[in-house]
Amino acid sequence: MEKTFIFGHKKPDTDSVTSCIALSYLKNQLGKETEARILGEINKETKYALDFFNVKKPEYLNDVKLQLKDIDYHKDFILKENESIYNGYQYMLKESLTGIPIVKSDDTFLGLITIKDLIRAFINDKANEVYTSYDNLLQVLEGKEVCRFDEEIRGDLLLASYRSKTFIETVNLNHNNILIVGNRHNIIEHAISSGIKLIIVSGNKEIEQEQIEFAKRKKVNLIVSSYDSFHIAKLIMLSNYIKTMITSYNPIRFEDTDYVNDVLEVNEKLRHTNYPVVDKNEKCLGLLRITDLNSKHPKKVILVDHSEKLQSADGIEEAEILEIVDHHNLGSITTSQPINFRSMAVGSTCTIVYLLFKEKNIEIPKHIAGMLLSGVLSDTLILKSPTTTEKDKEIVPELSKIAGVEYEEYGMNLLKAGTSIEGMSVEDVLYNDYKLYTVNGKSFAIGQFFTMNFDDIKTNQDEYIKVLDEVSEANNHAIVALYVTDIVQNGSYVLYNTKGKNIMDMAYEKDSSEGMFIEECVSRKKNVIPIIMDVLEN
């Protein structure tokens, strides 16, 4: 069964992380194979929740782009280096291939052979050089073993075409010679006496027993072939190791983790038909034909706590989205086919996941109840946020009971864990909970950070504004703002990029100032995003 990844947005907060963990557990209980993942580093608050309920942090997912491992390339289409050229040709013919990777005995990639390379075997200007195995010769020449002393046969080929007397008197034989001969006993005896590497007797001719015994004493290899001398001379070159045909030991090849778009970019320049596919250790996995790229299996994903393309995994447009579970406004993500989309106006994605457990009648274990409770308390600020709904309030007591905690005490400790800026840079604070949005072709970004003491940030206010300006300029955002939320005072202090002042003035209908306090502004979703979008839309 193919695995499905479940993940939240790029800047994971507690609700996005805990909801994907809980939803993955639910799906797996229903017989699916899913895995919770994160797209970025978790914050202190989320870490507190995971540690408290002893839940392992999900693994990081870099992207969901199409990779070669998602393509139906010709897996395991390889040939060992000591296969014969003849076998290579037959294999390529059978599989309708124009190329084939050649590998060592341990499948380490060695080189690539193409049909053009094999054609050279038929018109080889070195047609007298034999480098193969005894077994290859037996197979290609339809031979019968008579005497075998060497598993590997290497030498120069000779054909006994002269009269016996002329051949014996004029041809000097040595240990590196391979002789093709008919039943010409004088030449066979002369060749054995000279101690040549191999004698191939054509036409299934019998060899005298005395000559066989003589060959054994001289350790001369003997083979009898059913073919005549002419056909043996033509076929013997095809018995050579296929590695002898490799012209380039470093051709372009791709790892199975390479992105399809990168492969297409390379192919646009090279225009090759075939490319070997290897793993990170250079083990050859098979052959990619460019036409194989049409047969793909996109990564299957389920999105939680977002439906905005900018907030999702890189390459989301190349993935197959199966489902979205979210409690925000509808975003820019589109799908090519109908999907299950569960969107509800509740305070937390975890509230929706809880309802899915109830609908499927799946029992919620303690650690999953802890995850769901953490997500609800975080996103609703312990049920004090204006985004809080009656449904959120209804489920918290049950989840608290299963999780074995008093929700107000646990919730306060959870939020406190995420409010300290000790050891954090300006960027760490901004990107702790940072989301991108688009409206009317314009982009903007809002970061939110919870703290009990704004003075820790105010003392370094100029540096924060400088970073906000840099981020805005680098990404051409209309505005980049950081809302520092104090849940005790039930409001937020706001810092924004210099050029964003006009937008802030219109949003709050007053002359805004850096670090101003906005009462009853604790929810980015309800108190911030709608008014910023309204300004940019109009």
C-alpha positions in Angstrom: 0.0 0.0 0.0 1.4 3.4 -1.0 2.0 5.7 2.0 0.2 9.0 2.3 1.9 12.0 4.0 -0.2 14.2 6.3 1.2 17.7 7.1 0.3 21.2 8.1 1.8 24.5 6.9 5.4 25.5 6.5 5.6 27.4 9.8 4.2 24.7 12.0 2.3 25.8 15.1 0.9 23.5 17.7 -2.5 23.0 16.0 -1.0 22.1 12.7 1.4 19.6 14.2 -0.9 17.9 16.7 -3.8 17.7 14.2 -1.6 15.9 11.6 -0.4 13.5 14.3 -4.0 12.7 15.4 -5.4 12.5 11.9 -2.6 10.1 10.9 -3.4 7.9 13.9 -7.1 7.9 12.9 -6.4 7.0 9.2 -4.1 4.2 10.2 -6.7 2.8 12.5 -9.1 2.8 9.5 -6.6 0.6 7.5 -4.8 3.4 5.6 -1.0 3.8 5.6 -0.2 7.3 6.5 2.6 9.2 8.1 2.5 12.6 9.9 5.2 15.0 8.7 6.3 18.6 9.4 7.5 21.2 6.9 9.6 23.2 9.3 11.0 23.2 12.8 8.5 23.1 15.7 8.3 25.9 18.2 8.8 25.7 22.0 5.1 25.4 22.7 4.7 22.4 20.4 7.8 20.8 21.8 6.3 21.1 25.3 3.1 19.4 24.2 5.0 16.5 22.5 7.3 16.0 25.5 4.4 16.2 28.0 2.5 13.4 26.3 5.6 11.5 25.2 4.8 11.8 21.5 7.6 11.6 18.9 8.2 14.6 16.7 7.1 13.9 13.1 9.9 13.7 10.6 10.7 16.7 8.3 9.4 16.6 4.8 11.4 18.7 2.4 9.0 18.8 -0.5 6.5 16.7 -2.4 7.9 17.2 -5.9 7.9 14.4 -8.4 11.1 12.3 -8.2 12.4 9.5 -10.4 11.4 7.1 -7.7 7.8 8.2 -8.4 8.2 7.2 -12.1 7.6 3.8 -13.7 11.1 3.7 -15.2 12.6 0.3 -16.2 13.5 -0.9 -12.7 16.1 -3.7 -12.6 16.8 -3.4 -16.3 20.5 -4.0 -16.1 23.2 -6.4 -17.4 26.2 -7.7 -15.5 29.5 -6.7 -17.0 30.5 -10.3 -17.9 27.4 -11.1 -19.9 28.1 -11.6 -23.6 27.4 -9.0 -26.2 25.1 -11.5 -27.8 23.0 -11.8 -24.6 22.9 -8.1 -24.4 21.6 -7.7 -27.9 18.9 -10.4 -27.3 17.8 -8.7 -24.0 17.5 -5.3 -25.6 15.6 -6.8 -28.6 13.2 -8.6 -26.3 12.5 -5.6 -24.1 12.5 -3.1 -27.0 15.4 -1.1 -25.5 17.8 1.2 -27.3 20.2 1.2 -24.3 21.0 -0.8 -21.2 23.1 0.0 -18.1 26.1 -2.3 -17.4 26.9 -3.1 -13.8 29.6 -4.9 -11.8 28.8 -8.1 -9.8 27.5 -6.0 -6.9 25.3 -3.9 -9.2 27.6 -0.9 -9.0 27.1 1.2 -12.1 29.8 0.8 -14.7 28.6 2.2 -18.0 25.8 2.4 -20.6 25.5 0.4 -23.8 23.3 1.5 -26.7 22.2 -0.1 -29.9 24.8 2.0 -31.7 27.5 0.5 -29.5 26.3 -3.0 -30.4 26.3 -2.3 -34.1 30.0 -1.6 -33.7 30.5 -5.2 -32.6 29.4 -6.3 -36.0 31.8 -4.0 -37.8 34.6 -4.0 -35.2 38.0 -3.3 -36.7 39.5 -5.3 -33.8 37.6 -8.4 -34.8 40.4 -10.7 -33.7 40.5 -9.8 -30.0 38.6 -12.2 -27.8 37.9 -11.3 -24.2 35.2 -13.4 -22.6 34.4 -16.5 -20.5 34.5 -20.1 -21.4 30.7 -20.3 -20.5 29.9 -17.4 -22.9 31.7 -19.2 -25.7 29.7 -22.4 -25.0 26.4 -20.5 -25.1 27.0 -18.3 -28.1 28.7 -20.9 -30.3 26.4 -23.7 -29.2 29.5 -25.5 -28.0 30.3 -28.6 -26.1 33.0 -28.6 -23.4 35.9 -30.9 -24.1 38.7 -29.5 -22.0 38.5 -26.5 -19.7 41.4 -25.0 -17.8 40.5 -21.3 -17.8 37.2 -19.7 -16.8 38.2 -16.6 -18.6 39.4 -16.7 -22.2 41.5 -13.8 -23.6 43.6 -13.8 -26.8 43.9 -13.2 -30.5 41.7 -15.1 -32.9 43.1 -17.1 -35.8 41.2 -19.1 -38.5 43.0 -22.1 -40.0 42.2 -21.3 -43.6 45.5 -22.3 -45.2 46.5 -25.9 -46.2 47.8 -27.8 -43.2 51.4 -27.8 -44.3 51.4 -24.0 -45.1 49.7 -23.2 -41.8 52.1 -25.2 -39.7 55.1 -23.8 -41.5 54.1 -20.1 -41.7 51.9 -19.4 -38.7 53.6 -18.9 -35.4 51.3 -19.9 -32.5 51.6 -18.9 -28.8 49.7 -19.0 -25.6 47.6 -16.0 -26.5 46.1 -17.5 -29.6 42.5 -18.8 -30.1 42.2 -21.0 -33.1 39.1 -21.9 -35.2 39.7 -25.1 -37.1 37.8 -28.0 -38.7 38.7 -31.7 -38.3 42.3 -31.0 -39.5 44.2 -33.2 -37.1 47.7 -32.1 -38.0 46.8 -28.4 -37.3 45.1 -29.4 -34.0 48.1 -31.3 -32.9 50.4 -28.4 -33.9 48.2 -26.0 -32.0 48.2 -28.2 -28.9 51.9 -28.6 -29.1 52.3 -24.8 -29.3 50.3 -24.5 -26.0 47.7 -22.0 -27.4 44.9 -20.7 -25.2 41.9 -22.3 -26.9 41.0 -24.5 -29.9 37.4 -24.3 -31.3 36.6 -27.2 -33.5 33.8 -26.5 -36.0 31.0 -28.6 -37.4 30.6 -30.9 -34.4 33.7 -32.8 -35.6 35.1 -35.5 -33.3 38.5 -34.9 -31.7 40.7 -37.9 -31.4 41.1 -39.2 -27.9 44.9 -38.9 -28.2 44.6 -35.2 -29.0 42.2 -34.7 -26.0 44.8 -36.4 -23.7 47.5 -34.3 -25.3 45.5 -31.1 -24.7 45.0 -32.0 -21.1 48.7 -32.5 -20.6 49.4 -29.1 -22.3 46.4 -27.4 -20.5 44.9 -26.3 -23.7 41.2 -25.4 -23.7 39.0 -27.3 -26.2 35.5 -26.6 -27.4 33.5 -28.3 -30.2 30.9 -26.1 -31.9 27.9 -27.1 -34.0 28.6 -24.1 -36.3 30.9 -24.1 -39.3 34.1 -22.1 -39.2 32.6 -19.1 -41.1 29.8 -18.7 -38.6 32.0 -19.2 -35.6 34.3 -16.4 -36.8 31.3 -14.1 -37.1 29.7 -15.1 -33.8 32.8 -15.3 -31.5 33.0 -11.5 -31.3 29.5 -11.5 -29.9 30.6 -13.8 -27.1 32.9 -11.1 -25.7 32.1 -9.5 -22.4 29.6 -6.7 -22.9 31.7 -4.4 -20.8 34.2 -4.4 -23.7 31.7 -2.3 -25.6 31.6 0.5 -23.0 33.0 3.7 -24.5 32.2 6.0 -21.6 32.5 5.0 -18.0 31.0 8.3 -16.8 27.8 8.9 -18.7 25.1 11.2 -17.5 23.0 9.3 -14.9 20.4 10.3 -12.3 19.7 9.3 -8.8 16.3 8.0 -8.0 15.8 11.0 -5.6 16.4 13.5 -8.4 13.5 15.7 -9.3 11.7 15.1 -12.6 11.9 18.7 -13.5 15.7 18.7 -13.2 15.8 15.6 -15.4 13.7 17.3 -18.1 16.0 20.4 -17.9 19.1 18.2 -18.5 17.4 16.3 -21.2 16.5 19.5 -23.0 20.2 20.1 -23.6 21.4 16.5 -24.2 18.4 15.0 -26.0 19.4 11.5 -25.0 16.9 8.6 -25.1 18.1 6.6 -22.1 19.6 7.4 -18.8 20.8 5.0 -16.0 19.2 5.5 -12.6 21.3 4.9 -9.5 21.0 5.3 -5.8 23.3 7.5 -3.6 25.9 4.6 -3.4 26.1 4.3 -7.2 24.1 1.0 -7.2 22.3 0.9 -10.5 18.5 0.6 -10.1 17.5 0.5 -13.8 17.0 2.5 -17.0 15.0 5.6 -17.5 13.6 6.2 -21.0 12.4 9.7 -21.4 9.0 8.4 -22.4 8.8 6.7 -19.0 8.3 10.2 -17.5 4.7 10.0 -18.7 4.0 7.1 -16.3 4.1 8.8 -12.9 2.8 8.2 -9.4 2.6 11.6 -7.6 3.0 11.6 -3.8 -0.3 11.2 -2.0 -0.9 13.9 0.6 -3.5 15.1 3.1 -3.3 18.7 4.2 -4.3 20.0 7.6 -4.7 23.5 9.0 -4.1 25.2 5.6 -5.3 25.3 2.0 -3.0 28.1 0.8 -0.4 27.1 -1.8 2.3 29.5 -0.3 1.9 27.9 3.1 2.1 24.3 1.8 5.0 22.0 0.8 7.2 22.9 -2.2 5.9 21.0 -5.2 2.4 20.7 -3.9 1.1 21.2 -7.4 2.9 18.0 -8.4 1.3 15.9 -5.6 -2.0 14.2 -5.5 -4.0 15.9 -2.7 -6.5 13.3 -1.3 -8.1 15.4 1.4 -7.9 18.8 3.2 -9.0 19.4 6.8 -8.9 23.1 7.8 -10.6 25.8 9.8 -9.4 28.8 7.8 -10.7 30.7 4.8 -10.4 28.9 1.5 -6.9 29.3 0.0 -5.4 29.1 -3.4 -4.8 25.3 -3.7 -6.6 23.6 -6.5 -7.0 19.9 -7.4 -7.5 18.1 -10.7 -10.2 15.9 -9.3 -12.8 15.9 -6.5 -11.4 15.4 -3.0 -12.7 15.1 0.6 -12.6 18.7 1.9 -13.6 19.2 5.6 -13.7 22.9 6.5 -15.5 24.1 9.6 -15.7 27.5 11.3 -14.2 26.3 14.6 -11.3 27.5 16.7 -8.9 24.6 15.8 -8.2 22.0 13.2 -8.0 19.5 16.1 -11.7 20.2 16.8 -12.5 18.9 13.3 -10.2 15.8 13.8 -11.9 15.1 17.1 -15.3 15.0 15.3 -13.8 12.7 12.7 -12.9 10.3 15.5 -16.5 10.4 16.7 -18.0 9.9 13.3 -15.8 6.8 12.6 -16.4 5.5 16.2 -12.7 5.2 16.8 -11.5 5.3 20.5 -9.1 8.2 21.3 -6.1 7.0 23.3 -4.5 9.2 26.0 -1.6 10.5 23.9 -3.8 11.4 21.0 -6.3 13.1 23.3 -3.3 15.1 24.6 -2.4 16.1 21.1 -6.0 17.2 20.2 -6.4 19.1 23.5 -3.1 20.9 22.9 -4.1 22.0 19.5 -7.5 23.4 20.7 -6.0 25.2 23.7 -3.2 26.7 21.6 -5.4 28.0 18.8 -8.2 29.2 21.1 -5.9 30.7 23.7 -7.4 28.4 26.4 -10.9 29.1 25.0 -10.5 32.9 25.3 -9.9 33.7 21.7 -12.8 35.2 19.7 -12.4 32.3 17.3 -13.5 29.9 20.0 -16.8 28.2 19.2 -19.3 26.2 21.3 -18.0 23.1 19.7 -14.5 23.8 20.9 -15.8 24.4 24.4 -17.8 21.1 24.3 -14.9 18.8 23.5 -12.2 20.2 25.8 -13.6 18.6 29.0 -13.7 15.1 27.4 -10.2 15.5 26.0 -9.0 16.7 29.3 -10.4 13.7 31.0 -8.9 11.2 28.6 -5.5 13.0 28.6 -5.5 13.1 32.4 -4.9 16.9 32.9 -6.8 20.0 34.1 -7.1 21.9 30.9 -6.7 25.5 32.3 -3.5 24.7 34.2 -2.1 22.6 31.4 -3.1 25.3 28.8 -1.4 28.1 30.7 1.8 26.0 31.0 1.6 25.2 27.3 1.3 28.9 26.3 4.0 29.9 28.7 6.4 27.4 27.2 6.1 29.3 23.9 6.4 32.8 25.1 10.0 33.1 26.1 12.3 34.7 23.6 15.5 33.7 25.5 18.1 32.5 23.0 15.9 33.6 20.0 17.0 35.9 17.2 14.7 38.5 15.7 14.2 36.1 12.7 13.3 33.3 15.1 10.5 35.4 16.7 9.2 36.6 13.4 9.1 33.1 11.8 8.0 31.3 14.9 4.4 31.4 13.6 4.6 33.1 10.2 2.0 32.8 7.4 1.8 34.1 3.8 -1.3 35.3 2.0 -2.3 36.6 -1.4 -5.1 38.8 -2.5 -5.6 40.5 -5.8 -2.2 39.4 -6.9 -0.6 41.0 -3.9 1.2 39.0 -1.2 1.6 39.9 2.5 2.9 38.1 5.6 1.8 38.1 9.2 3.8 36.7 12.1 2.4 36.1 15.5 4.2 35.6 18.8 2.7 35.1 22.2 4.5 36.7 25.2 3.7 37.9 28.7 6.2 40.7 28.4 6.4 42.9 25.3 9.2 44.9 26.8 11.7 42.1 25.9 10.8 42.9 22.2 10.3 46.6 22.5 13.9 47.2 23.7 15.1 45.8 20.3 12.3 47.4 18.3 14.5 49.1 15.7 16.1 45.8 14.8 12.7 44.1 14.4 11.6 46.9 12.0 14.8 46.6 10.0 14.2 42.8 9.5 10.6 43.4 8.6 11.7 45.9 5.9 14.3 43.5 4.5 11.8 40.6 4.3 9.2 42.9 2.6 11.7 44.2 0.0 13.2 40.8 -0.7 9.8 39.2 -1.3 7.9 42.1 -2.7 5.3 41.8 0.0 2.8 44.7 0.4 3.2 44.4 4.2 5.0 42.3 6.7 3.8 42.6 10.2 4.5 40.9 13.6 1.7 40.8 16.1 3.0 40.2 19.6 0.0 38.9 21.5 -0.4 39.2 25.3 -3.2 36.8 26.3 -3.3 38.3 29.8 -4.0 41.8 28.5 -6.2 40.3 25.7 -4.6 42.2 22.9 -1.5 42.5 20.6 1.3 44.9 20.0 2.1 45.3 16.3 5.3 46.0 14.4 5.3 46.4 10.7 7.6 47.2 7.8 8.1 51.0 7.2 6.4 51.0 3.8 3.4 49.2 5.3 2.3 52.1 7.5 -0.3 53.3 5.0 -1.9 49.9 5.0 -1.9 49.8 8.8 -3.4 53.3 8.9 -6.3 52.3 6.7 -6.7 48.9 8.4 -7.2 50.5 11.9 -8.5 53.8 10.6 -6.0 55.9 12.6 -2.4 57.2 12.5 -0.6 53.9 13.4 2.7 53.7 15.2 5.2 51.0 15.7 4.5 48.9 18.8 1.0 50.2 19.2 -1.4 48.1 21.3 -4.6 46.8 19.7 -7.2 45.8 22.3 -9.0 42.5 21.8 -6.7 41.5 19.0 -5.6 38.0 19.8 -6.7 36.0 16.7 -4.8 36.4 13.5 -7.6 34.7 11.6 -10.4 36.9 12.9 -8.8 40.1 14.1 -6.0 40.6 11.5 -6.3 38.8 8.2 -9.8 40.1 7.3 -9.0 43.8 7.8 -5.6 43.5 5.9 -7.3 41.7 3.0 -10.1 44.3 2.9 -7.5 47.1 2.5 -5.6 45.3 -0.2 -8.8 44.4 -2.1 -10.1 47.9 -2.1 
